[in-house]
Amino acid sequence: MVRVACLAAAIVVAAVTDSIIASAGVLEDARAQAWFWPSPVADWKQEARGPEWFWSFRPTEAIEKRRALTHILVFSGTDLWRQGAFAHDGLLWTPAGAGRDGIVLKAIGSTGSYRYRSGALGDVQVTGWTAGAAVMPGLHFTRHGVSVAAYAGVEMQWHRLSPFDPGNDLQGRHVGVRAAIDLWAEPTPQSMVAASVTLTTIGGAYAARVAAGWRVFDRFYLGPEAIAYGGPDHRQLRIGAHVTALQTRLFAWRFEWQGGLGFAVDDDDNRGAYARLGVLWRH
């Protein structure tokens, strides 16, 4: 996987909360969900007005041809909160071309650090380091104006704790199964709705995200988002705002950005701001 250098330089510290039972990196699918769908802004602005392939209007021939040639999407992101830091890199491979029904393959790698207080150690603060990877084949299809991609595959995680915490079962190496579902729809030509759910057998962790957005200045989507994640012994809720499909160019390269900012609270009474940032390159 390829880390996008400008993103890695932009953000250094981030997080996960208290009793770390949720798998590190379980948020990758929720954070990266919007990357699959071809960005509507440039296509509409340059060649057509109206909904895209996932809605009821037919795209122009030029748009259809460009999508058919888009087979690889490389993305990178990071997530910030007061208790730690996570970053992820990944790619999506679509043999039939992005935006067409068929087989897809998602691969994600993540790294990070976190801290929490351990009851087994008398409320001592524990610092954890983690790395993980998942490979998930899946299927993408569009029905009645709603696009869905479903994945399932193998996941590996590694955790190191200092000091060692006998009450945390995530210490060491683990292999499990991860599954995810992504959804995208456009109720109107000026709005979008997105949702995603991720589950993993490692620590019984889950992540879910729902977002809505409206096009601003014909450049990007802006709107609210809600994210929930955790496991059997830990839960966190985030409420904030997101920007999706903001495009920039560097020489011949075109990048798409998304980000979020808001407030997070968990069941251990940790609370504070969160921030996330991601960038995508299509090939």
Secondary structure as GFF3:
##gff-version 3
##sequence-region A 1 283
A	DSSP	alpha_helix	5	10	.	.	.	ID=ss1
A	DSSP	alpha_helix	28	32	.	.	.	ID=ss2
A	DSSP	three_ten_helix	33	35	.	.	.	ID=ss3
A	DSSP	alpha_helix	40	46	.	.	.	ID=ss4
A	DSSP	alpha_helix	61	69	.	.	.	ID=ss5
A	DSSP	beta_strand	72	81	.	.	.	ID=ss6
A	DSSP	beta_strand	84	93	.	.	.	ID=ss7
A	DSSP	beta_strand	102	118	.	.	.	ID=ss8
A	DSSP	beta_strand	124	143	.	.	.	ID=ss9
A	DSSP	beta_strand	146	162	.	.	.	ID=ss10
A	DSSP	beta_strand	172	185	.	.	.	ID=ss11
A	DSSP	beta_strand	191	200	.	.	.	ID=ss12
A	DSSP	beta_strand	206	216	.	.	.	ID=ss13
A	DSSP	beta_strand	220	231	.	.	.	ID=ss14
A	DSSP	beta_strand	234	250	.	.	.	ID=ss15
A	DSSP	beta_strand	253	266	.	.	.	ID=ss16
A	DSSP	beta_strand	271	282	.	.	.	ID=ss17
###
